[in-house]
Amino acid sequence: MRIIGVVANRQKDNDYVHTKMIIEKLQDKGFETVVPRDVYGGIDMPVRVSDSIYEEADFIICIGGDGTFLKVARQAYVFQKPVLGINKGTVGFLAEVEINDIDEAIDRLSGGNYRIEPRMVLTARVFRGGEKVYEDIAINDVVVSRASLSRIVNLEVSFDDQYVDSFPGDGIIVSTPTGSTGYTLSAGGPIIQPDMRLMIISPICPHSLYSRSFIASETRTVKITISHKGELSAMLTLDGQEGFRLSLGDEVCVGTAEKDVLFASVTGHNFYDLLRTKIRTR
């Protein structure tokens, strides 16, 4: 690993202050650094610029919050490149390195003292009249939610074509273990160790006295159908990044992707230590 791509969110890292510091430290350690064009335009440093950074780099460092990390990880997933997050956001469950720990993190990278953690990824496919009209991946969660501000959407859920139940309410979240500390947590879902392999299905504000999450094996296919009852349209959202408008009768099929996304870790933190720290300090 000699070529490191550095991607940053300028709204989180004002004037790329920490981005420039990280690039300088990487170069001091002998790494070749490459940045995308938007970052290159905001720094004045001897660094290579590329429009295909995820293909060219061996390793990606992302500076920003968890939203930025997800955006970067989704692109790195295509080329199976590991991603390390530097936290400039509010919570930082995914971007694990804090600003004060940058020096130590880069020292560990230089010494090869890091590990790659494969994380389960979901695929979401939309079928309309039996024809596939949309497909994409999700690292955190697949969300089917109502498209209007005040009306209920009624969703029917099945596992491998076995009917589970209907859920009138604001929607359904299908989450990976990695995403269990995200939207699923807010919806009352369980917290799952991120290295486990399963799906969490959580109703969002169900109009029902019965509102428990379900756990499904990674080998299952979760099918969510827009019922003829309730709201006539809904929205599919993947990782809070990509959206697709759904129509009455559409079927959303969610399963496990063939490949994992690769997270890099240099801290060796216990997941539950991190959880206590992040939740209590919000």
Buried (B, 14 or more C-beta within 10 A) or exposed (E): EEBBBBBBBBEBBEEBBBBBBBBBBBBEEEBBBBBBEEBBEBBEBEBBBBEEBBEBBBBBBBBBBBBBBBBBBBBBBEBEBBBBBBBBBEBBBBBBBEBEBBEEBBEBBBEEEBEEBBBBBBBBBBBBEEEEEBEBBBBBBBBBBBBEEEEBBBBBBBBEEEEBBBBBBBBBBBBBBBBBBBBBBEBEBBBBEBEBBBBBBBBBBBBEEEBEBBEBEBEBBBBBBBBEEBBBBBBBBBBBBBEBEBBBEBBBBBBBBEEBBBBBBBBEEEBEEBBEEBEEEE
